Amino acid sequence: MRFLLFFLGIIFFFIFFLFSKIEVQSSIFESLFLEAHLYIVFVIVTILMLTGMWFRKKKTTESKQDTIDEKHDFLPERKEVLNYIKIFFWKYIYYIGTLFFYTSLILIFQSIVGNIQIPQILLFFNIIVLSFSLFERRFPLFQDLIRVNTITVSWYYIVRNILFLFSVGPEFLVADIINILLLIVLFILFFISSRKKSYIPTLTTYSIIFVFLELSVIIKAVTSETLVTLSFLSFLIGIVSLIYTAPIAQIWHIEKKLVRIWWLCFSYLFLILVSFHIFSENFISGIFMIFVLAISYILYMFHTYFQNYISLFFASFWVCLVSFSLFMLLVSEINETKNLFLLSFFLCFIFLVWEKILWVKYMYDIYFFRIFSLLVNIVWVLCFFFFVDISILKIWVLLLWESLYFFYSYYSLKKNIQS
C-alpha cells in the first residue's frame, strides 16, 4: 500500500506539474502548481515509510559473516569457470580461428589481385568446401570444415542482409547470389549427413534466421511494401512452426521445445512489425487486426499451459492496440480525442477485475493484471489531461475514481492473498 501511495503521488506530481500553467475554470489555488507539490509531500512521506526511516536509526542485523557469504554468492565457483573455459575452447575458438584465417586470405587476395571483391573470394571458398563435401565420410575433418565455413560465410551475409533491409548496405552482385545458393545447398547437405549431432539444434535455428533474412531481402527487392510483407512472412513461419511442431522436430531430429521457441519468436516479431501499420485504417489493417487477435489468443493459451508471462504481456498489450485501432476506425475524427480516455478507462477496469471475469490459473496472474491495469490507468489519466477541458469538477471526479481504483486494488488483492 505504501508503494502504491508513492507511485500514485509521483505520477500525479508530474501530471499536475506539466499542466501547472493551464488556467482552470475555478480553483482553490491560483494554479495547479500548488496541487502538484501536495503530491510531492505524499511522495516524501511514502519514501520514509518504504525505507523505514521514520526519524529513527536503521537497525543493522547482518553480521560480518553474512556479508562475506553474500559476496561469495556472486563469485563463480571453480567448476563453473572451468566449464566456461571448456565450452569456449570446444565450441567457439575454432570459429574465431577460421574467421582470422578467412580475413587474412581476403587481405592477401586483395593485395595481389587488387580489384577483386569479397563476394568473389567467398565464392572461391564455397566451391572448394562444396567439393570437400563429397569426401566428408572418409575424412571427418572435412565435416568440421564444412560446418565452420558455412556458419562463417553465412554470418557475412546475415550482416549484409540486415544492412540492406535498413537501406545502408551495398547492392548484391552475381557472386553474392551464387554464394547464397551454395550456402543453402551446404546447409541441406550438412543436415543430411549430420543427423542427431549435438550442434544440430543450434545450426537449425541459425539456418532459420538465415533463410528468413534472405526471403526478407528478396521481398524488399521485389515489392515496395516491405513491412507489410515481412509481417505476413513472420506470421506464416510462426503458424507453420506451431501447426507442424511434431513433423519438423522429427525430420530435423530436434526437440519440440525448440520448434515452439521459433513459433514464439516469430509471433513476437509479427506483433512488433504489425504495430507500424495497424492504425492505417484500411483493408490491410483490418486483416492484421484479425491476425493479431488470433495470435494474442494463442499466446494467452500458451501462458495458461506453460506460465509464460512474456507471451501474456504481448497478448495483453496488442489486444489494447487492436482496441485503440478499432476505436479510431469506428469513431469519427472529431470525437476520437475527446472520447479516447473513455476507452482507456474501460480497458483499465477490465484488466483490474480480470480474475472476476475469467478464472485465473496462476497466483502471479493476479499481480500481472493489476500491474498491467495500472499501466493502462496511467494512459487514461494522460488522455484525460491532454484531450479534456480541465476544470476543478473534472479533476475532483478524476481523483475520486483514482482513490476508489487504488482502494479496490488493495483490498481485493489482500483478500485474494489471504484466501
N, C-alpha and C positions, 0 to 999 in steps of 0.2 A: 504493500500500500504506500509506503514511503517512497519507493521508486516511482510509482505511478504519479504521486504528487510532484516529485522532482521533474519527471518527464513532461507532465502537463504544464507545470509552471514555466519551464524553459521554452516550450513551444509557444505558449501564449505571450511570453515576453517578446519574442522575436516578431510574432504576428502583429501585436499591438505597436511595437516599436517601428516596424516597417510602415505601418499605416498611421503613425502618430501625427502626421501633418495633414491628414484628411479632416476636413471640418464636418462634424456630425451635426444633426439637426437639433439635438438637445442633449446636454451633458451636465453631470455634476461638476466635472472639471472643465477647463477651457479646451483641452485636447485629450487625445488618448495617451499622451506621453506619461502622465502620472499613473494611469491604469497599467501601463506596461511595467513600471517599476514596482507596482504592488506584487506582480508575479515574480519579479526577481527576488523579493523578500521571501516568498514561499520557496524559491529555489535554494536560497542560503540556509533556510531552516531545515529543509529536507536533506541537504548535503550533510549538515551536522547530525541529523538523525541516521543517515545512512552510514556514516563513518563512526558513529558512536562518540562524537566529540561534544557531548552536552556539557561543555565547560568543566570537564574532568579529565584527568590524565588517563591515557590508554594503558591498560594493564598488559604486561608482557608475560606470557605464559610459556613461550617456547624456550627451551634450553639450548645450550650451545651444541649438544649432541644432535638435537633435531635439525638444527641449521646445517650441520655437517652432512647429515643423512640426506637432506633435501638437495644439497649441492651435488652429492654423488648420484642422485637420481637423474640429473641432467647429463651426466657424463656417460658416454657409451662404454659398454663392457669390452673386455679384451676379445672375447669370442665374436662380438659384433664387428669390431674393427677388422679382425682377420677375415671375417666373412665378406665384408665390403671389398677388401683388397683382393680376395679370391675371385669374386664376381667381376671386378674391374679387369683383372688380367685374363679371365676366362672368356668374357663376352665382348669387351669394348676395346681393348688395346690393339686387337687385330684390325679393327676398322680404322683406328687412328693411324696405324702404320700404313694401311692401304691408301688412306687419304693423302698422307705425306708423299707416298710413292707416286700416286697419280699426279699430284701437284708438281712434283719435280720433273716428271716426264712431259707434262704440258709446257713447263717453262723451257725444257730442253728443245722440244719440237718448235716452239715459237721463236727461240733464239736461232735455230738452224734454218728453218724454212722461212720464217718472217711473217708472211701474211696468212698463215694457217690459223683457223679459228678453233675454239674449244669444242663445239659440237663435232667437228671433223675428227679431232683427236679421240673423243669419246666413242665415235663410230668405229674407229680402228680398234679400240679396246673391246668393244662389244662383239665385233666379228671374231676376234681371237678367242674370247671367252665362250662364245657360242660354239666354236669348233672344239673347244675343250669338253663341252657337254657330251660329245659323242664317246668320250673315253672316261667319263667320271666313275663308272663302276669299277674299272680296273685301277684307277688312281684316286683314292679318297681325297687327296689334296686338291684335286680339281673341283670337287664339290664345294669345299670351303672357298675356293677362289671364285666360283660362280656366284655363291651367296653374297660374298663381300662386295664383288664388283657390281652386282645387281642393286644392292642397297646403296652403295656409294654413288653410282651414276644416277639412280633414281632420286637421291637427295638433291642432286644438282637440278633436276627437272622439277622437283617439288618447289624449290625456291623460285625457279623461273616461272612456274605456273602462277604462284602467288603474286609475284611482281607483275605478271601480265594481266591478272584479274584486277589489280589496282591501277592498271594503265601506267606503270612506271618501268616495265621491263622491255627488253628488245623484242623485235619480231622473230618469229620462228623460221628457221631455214629448212631446206630439204633434208639436211643431215639431222636436224632435230626430230623431224617426223620419223625418219628411219630409225633413229635411236629409240624413240618411244615405242615403236612397233617391236623392235628387238627386245626391249625390256619386258614387254608384255609376254613375248614368247619365252624369255628366260624365266619369268615368274611361273608360267604354266609348267615348263619342263622341271623346274625345281620342285614344285608341289607334287608332281607325279613321282619323282624319284626320291623324295624325302618325307614320305608319309610317316606319321607317328613320331617324328623328331621333336625334341623338347622346344626348339625355337620356332616351330610351325605356327603356334598361336600368335606370336609377335609378328611374324612375317605376313600372316594373313591380314592382320589389322593394318599393317604397313601398306600392303597391296591395295586394300580397300580405299585408303586415303589417296594413294597414287592414282587409281582409276577414277575416283571422284573428281580430283583436280583436273585430270586430263579431259574428262567429259565437260567439266565447267569451262575449260579453255575453248573446247570445240563449240560449246553453246554460245559463248561470248563472241567468237569469231563469225558465227553464222547468223545469230539473231541480235536484236537490239535490246530486248527486254531481259537483261542478264539476271537481275534479282528475282524476277518472276519465274524464270526458267530454273534457276538454281533452287528456288523454293520447292517447285514441283519435283525436281530431281532428288533432293534430300528427303522429301515426303515419300517418294517412290522407293528409295533404298531402305528407308526406315520401315515401311509397311512390308516389303519383301522379307526383311530380316525378322520381322515379327511373325508373319504368317508361316514362313518356311524355316523356322528355327531348327527343328529337328533334322530335316534333309540337309541343310547347309552344314550343320555340325557333323553329320555322318559322312558327307562327301569329303570335307576338308579335315576330318579327324581332329576336331577341336571340341571344347566343351560348349554346352548350350548357353552357359552363363556369358561367354564371350560374345556370342551372336546377339544376346539380349542387350549387352552393353553397346553394340553397334546400333541397335534399334533406338536405345535411349539417346545416344549422342546425335544421331541424325534427326530424331524427333525434336531435341532441343535446338538443333541448328535450323530446322524448318520453322519453329516458332520464332526464333530470333530474326530470321530473314523475312518472314511474313509480316512482322510488325512494321516494316518500312512501307508497305502498301496496303495494309488492312483498312486504312482510313481514306482510301481513294474514292469511295462512294461510287463504284462502278460494278460491272458484272464480275470482274476478276476478284474484287474484294469480297463480293458475296459468296463466290466459290470458296475462297480462302476461309471465310467465317465458318462454313460447314466443316472444312478440314480441321480448323483449329479446335472447334468444339469436339470433334471426334477424337483427335489426339489428346485433348485435355481429359476427356472421359477415360480413355485407355490409361493415361498416366495416373489418374486418380485410382483406378482399379489396380494398377501395378503397385501403388503405395499400400493399398489395403492388403495385398498379399505379401509384400516384401518390406514394408515400412521404410520407404524411400522418400524422404522429405524434400529432396531436390525436385523429384517428379511432382510432388504435391504443390510445391511453390510454383513451378511452371504451369501446372494445371489451373491453379487459383488466379495467378497473375494474368494469364492470357484469357481466361473467362471474363475477367474485368475489362480487358482491352476489347473483346468482342462486344461486351455490353455497351461500352462507350461508342464503339463504331456503329452498332445498331441504333443507338440513341441519336447520333449525328445523322444517320441515314433517314430516320423516320421523322425527326423533328425539324421544323423549318429553321433556317439560319438565324432568323430574328430571335427565336426563343431558345436557341441552343445554349448560349452563355448564361441566360437568365435562370434556366432550369437545370443546368449541369450539376449544381450542388445537390439537387434532389436525388439524382441517380447515385451520386457518391454516398449520400446519406443512406439510401436504400441498401446498397451493397455493404456498407459498414454494418448495418443492422443484421443483414443476412449472415455475414461471417461471425458476428457476435453470438448469435443464437444457433449456430450450425449444429451443435450437438443436440439441440432440441428438435431441429428439423430432420436430421438424418443421424442414424446411430453411428457413434464414433468407436472404432475398434481399439485404438491405442490411447493410452493415457496422455501421451505428449501431443496428440492431435488437438486436444483442448487448448493447450498452450499455443500451438501453432496458429489456430484460427483466431485466438484472442490477439496475438501479435499482428497477424495479417489484418484483422479488423481495425487495429489501432493505426496501421499504416494508411488504410483507406479513410479512416476518420480524419487524419491529417489532410488528406486530399480534399475532403468535402469542406473542411474549415477554410482551406486556402481558396477553394472555388467560391465559398460564401463571401470572403472578403474582396476577392477580385471582381466578381460579377454581380454583386448585390449592393444596392444603395445602403450605405451604413446609417444606422440610427441607434439610439440608446435602447429602444424597444427590441430591435432585432438582435443587438448584442446580448441583451438580457435573455432572450429566447435561446440564443446560441449557448451561453454559459449554463443555462438551466439544463439543456439537453446534455451538455458535456458532463455536468455533475451527475445526472441520472445514469449516463453511459458508464462512467467510471465506478459508480456505486454498484450498479448491476454487475459489471465485470468482476469486481472484487468479491462480492458476496456469493454470486453464483459459482465462481471459481473456488472459493473457500468451501462451499457446500459440496462440490464435486470431489475435492481432495479429502474431506472428512468422510464422505460416503465410500 
